[in-house]
Amino acid sequence: METLLSDSLEVLAGATVSHTSSLPSQADLKRLPPQMWLLRFQGGRVADRLALTLEWNTVSRLLSDQPWILDIAPPQEPRKTMDHVVQHWPLALRHRQLDELIPKSSARFWLLLEGLSIRDDQAASQHLAASQQLADDEPGCAAAWTALGDHLYRSLWVNPEQAGVGLNSRTHHAFKKAMDLVPGYPRATFLWSLMLTDTGNQGMALKALQEAIRLRPGAPDLYLGIAYAGRTSGLLEGARKALIRHAELTDPLASPSSWFAETTYLYSGDLEAFGQELTRAGALRKDASILFYQGYFSLLKGRRQQALEFMKAGSDPGMAPAPFRDLCRVYLAYLEGRPKDGLVELREIDEIRGKLRIPDGEWTFKEAEAYALLGDADRGVDCATRAFVQGFSCAAWYEASPFLAQVREHPRWPTLRRNIRERQAVLEGSFPPSTF
């Protein structure tokens, strides 16, 4: 429900939406714009009807101890409840597209909420048939198409066989349907841009994001999408500008991205900012991706024992996401002086990833670094070349990563370096820093 309310606020009111788990502190409230609205809600299901209780307040009202403004929508058909919410919220209505966000069927509204609640890749893969059926039954519901696109995109990572033939095109189709129904739909555009970037189509991702920002300039995730597509294609100045804009929109309520570590700072050589971002992310969650990057950062700083501890924690069998857990095991073997074991692990990862239908050049570059660290320069340059072919063309980090040192001594390096710089130059011509 939180996701659907956020979509409604972004799409219908053009609002900038941040999420917090508790009311901001008095100190944070004093730093926020006085007229910023805060919303908290409770909901319930009665048969197939939806009941919602929303409470609104502004920063200035809270600081002066004024009560919350209560709005109660009694149990009724979900479309009517949501219409009540939109008609009674204290925000100007800029776009009338509620019908494109809510299923026509009350029963299918609850199927949509079930789909929106999924955050696990395996669960998304297992839910694909239901997600596809919902989109087929509700062809005019952009939120249903976005949920399907999200679940297909997640399946690209973990179970492409179950997702079926034509997974890439099905995923593109789902996101395109959502954006045709709701032009500039922030969540659909952001997710689609991630997939485009992961498949080496950063130019297309940046164009889609720019169009969405033209229509919904206050949606923070769009700027994270710009940063991701920008950093992986070497447009580091543009990526940093996007992160600055994201911070302007969300500070001081900003929280680290739930999608990825912000390596724009790393590739730009700003290790202090990268370390600060990892500290903030680590305070929010401890998954294998954060533990990997904390270990990676410790190794960059020469703190091998600390790096070993992070990689050991990230290697725990219960850790997710699985690819980062596996990579933690590779680095753990390196740090424990077991390079042969690390190479065996890494080749297994490489073989598994070769079967996936989403290449993710940035990830492949991490494999190249690991091969080089473990002493296999030939496989390292193979992986680095594959990362480039898959779309990762950040020349600055290819040339600066200390872990890739052996690759840069390989006879094939000069050609690879030239190719990387040439592609980056083409994208810089299409997307100069002023674009951002």
C-alpha positions, -999 to 999 in steps of 0.1 A, spaced: 0 0 0 29 23 7 42 18 -28 8 25 -44 3 56 -23 38 68 -33 31 62 -69 -2 81 -66 16 111 -49 43 112 -76 21 107 -106 -10 127 -96 5 155 -75 41 156 -88 52 152 -52 87 144 -40 82 114 -18 107 102 9 101 72 32 111 70 69 103 44 95 95 69 122 87 105 127 117 128 121 134 141 152 129 176 164 164 185 150 155 171 116 121 188 116 138 222 121 160 215 90 130 206 68 109 231 47 81 244 70 53 236 45 65 200 38 37 176 43 41 144 64 18 114 59 12 83 80 -15 58 73 -32 26 84 -53 3 62 -75 -27 64 -92 -52 42 -129 -61 46 -138 -88 22 -125 -72 -11 -131 -36 2 -104 -12 13 -104 9 44 -78 36 48 -70 61 76 -46 88 67 -31 115 89 -15 146 75 6 173 91 31 199 80 66 205 96 55 239 109 24 225 125 43 197 141 69 222 155 41 242 170 24 211 184 -7 213 162 -27 180 158 -26 157 128 -53 162 102 -74 130 101 -90 116 70 -109 83 73 -120 64 41 -145 37 52 -144 3 37 -156 4 1 -144 -6 -34 -107 1 -36 -111 24 -66 -136 45 -46 -113 45 -15 -84 57 -35 -105 83 -52 -116 95 -18 -80 98 -7 -70 118 -38 -100 141 -34 -92 148 3 -55 150 3 -40 185 9 -21 186 -23 -29 201 -57 -40 175 -83 -18 180 -114 -27 149 -134 -59 129 -135 -45 94 -140 -58 75 -110 -77 51 -131 -45 40 -148 -29 31 -114 -58 11 -98 -72 -22 -111 -109 -21 -121 -117 -53 -102 -117 -51 -64 -105 -86 -61 -76 -79 -84 -66 -48 -64 -55 -72 -36 -36 -93 -61 -18 -61 -71 -9 -53 -35 4 -89 -31 26 -84 -61 39 -50 -50 49 -65 -16 75 -88 -32 111 -77 -27 129 -110 -31 142 -121 -65 133 -158 -60 98 -149 -48 93 -126 -78 103 -155 -101 78 -178 -84 51 -152 -87 55 -146 -124 24 -165 -136 2 -145 -112 18 -112 -122 13 -120 -159 -23 -130 -154 -30 -98 -135 -15 -76 -163 -35 -96 -189 -67 -92 -168 -61 -55 -161 -45 -42 -194 -52 -6 -185 -35 -7 -151 1 8 -153 9 -4 -117 1 -40 -127 24 -38 -158 51 -23 -136 48 -51 -111 51 -76 -139 82 -58 -153 98 -57 -118 92 -95 -114 105 -103 -149 136 -81 -143 143 -99 -110 139 -132 -127 166 -123 -152 190 -125 -123 180 -158 -107 158 -180 -128 155 -171 -165 145 -207 -174 113 -205 -153 105 -171 -167 103 -185 -202 115 -177 -237 118 -140 -247 123 -128 -212 141 -96 -222 115 -86 -247 87 -94 -223 103 -72 -196 108 -43 -220 72 -47 -232 58 -46 -196 76 -14 -187 68 2 -220 31 -6 -215 32 10 -180 48 42 -194 24 44 -224 -4 44 -199 12 69 -175 39 89 -193 69 96 -171 57 70 -145 87 74 -121 88 38 -107 84 21 -140 110 44 -156 135 39 -128 131 1 -130 133 0 -167 164 22 -167 181 -3 -143 174 -31 -167 185 -11 -197 218 -2 -180 223 -38 -169 220 -49 -205 244 -22 -218 218 2 -232 228 33 -211 219 57 -239 183 45 -241 181 45 -203 193 81 -200 168 92 -227 139 75 -209 150 91 -176 153 125 -191 118 124 -205 104 112 -172 123 140 -154 108 165 -178 73 154 -167 80 146 -130 111 166 -120 105 159 -83 107 121 -83 140 112 -65 145 77 -79 148 91 -114 181 108 -104 194 75 -89 187 60 -124 207 88 -140 236 81 -116 236 44 -123 235 47 -161 260 76 -160 285 60 -137 286 27 -157 292 45 -189 319 68 -175 297 100 -174 309 106 -138 303 144 -137 267 139 -148 262 110 -123 275 132 -95 252 160 -105 222 136 -104 232 125 -69 234 161 -58 199 167 -71 187 135 -54 201 148 -21 186 182 -26 152 166 -30 154 142 -1 177 155 25 177 153 55 153 124 52 174 106 26 184 70 32 209 50 12 195 33 -19 180 -1 -14 192 -12 -49 229 -7 -50 260 7 -34 267 42 -48 300 35 -66 299 69 -85 320 82 -56 344 53 -59 349 57 -96 354 94 -92 382 87 -67 363 102 -38 369 74 -13 358 95 16 323 100 2 321 63 -8 331 53 27 305 76 42 278 61 19 287 26 29 286 35 66 251 49 62 240 19 41 255 -5 66 235 11 94 203 6 74 209 -31 64 235 -59 64 231 -79 33 258 -95 12 261 -66 -12 268 -41 15 292 -65 33 310 -71 0 315 -34 -6 325 -28 30 352 -55 26 361 -42 -9 365 -7 6 386 -20 35 409 -38 11 413 -6 -9 424 12 23 448 -16 31 429 -29 60 431 -66 52 419 -80 86 389 -58 85 383 -68 49 385 -104 58 359 -100 86 334 -83 62 340 -109 35 335 -137 60 302 -122 72 290 -118 36 299 -154 28 274 -168 53 251 -193 36 220 -174 48 232 -141 32 215 -126 1 217 -115 -26 234 -148 -37 258 -133 -64 274 -110 -38 276 -138 -12 294 -159 -38 318 -131 -46 325 -126 -9 336 -162 -8 361 -155 -36 376 -126 -18 377 -145 14 398 -172 -3 421 -145 -15 425 -129 19 431 -163 36 459 -171 11 439 -197 -9 441 -184 -44 434 -218 -61 402 -222 -41 392 -186 -50 398 -193 -87 376 -225 -85 348 -205 -69 352 -176 -94 350 -199 -124 319 -215 -111 303 -180 -106 314 -171 -141 299 -202 -156 265 -197 -138 264 -160 -148 271 -170 -184 237 -186 -185 218 -156 -173 201 -133 -197 211 -100 -180 248 -95 -184 255 -65 -161 289 -53 -172 296 -36 -139 293 -70 -121 315 -86 -148 341 -60 -141 341 -71 -104 349 -106 -117 378 -92 -137 392 -75 -106 389 -108 -87 407 -128 -114 435 -102 -115 438 -103 -77 440 -141 -77 468 -140 -103 450 -150 -134 456 -121 -158 444 -139 -189 410 -146 -174 411 -111 -159 415 -94 -193 389 -118 -208 364 -106 -181 374 -70 -184 368 -72 -222 334 -89 -216 325 -62 -191 331 -36 -218 311 -55 -244 283 -57 -218 282 -19 -215 305 -11 -186 328 17 -200 339 38 -171 374 45 -183 384 62 -150 380 30 -130 394 6 -156 425 28 -154 426 34 -116 413 3 -99 443 -11 -79 427 -46 -81 430 -45 -119 467 -38 -120 477 -72 -136 452 -67 -164 467 -33 -172 501 -51 -178 485 -75 -202 494 -72 -240 457 -69 -248 452 -39 -224 461 -10 -248 434 -21 -273 408 -25 -246 417 8 -231 413 26 -265 379 9 -271 367 20 -237 377 56 -242 362 57 -276 328 45 -265 328 68 -235 336 97 -258 306 89 -280 283 89 -249 298 121 -237 290 137 -270 253 126 -267 251 134 -229 275 162 -220 275 173 -183 252 202 -191 225 176 -199 223 169 -163 
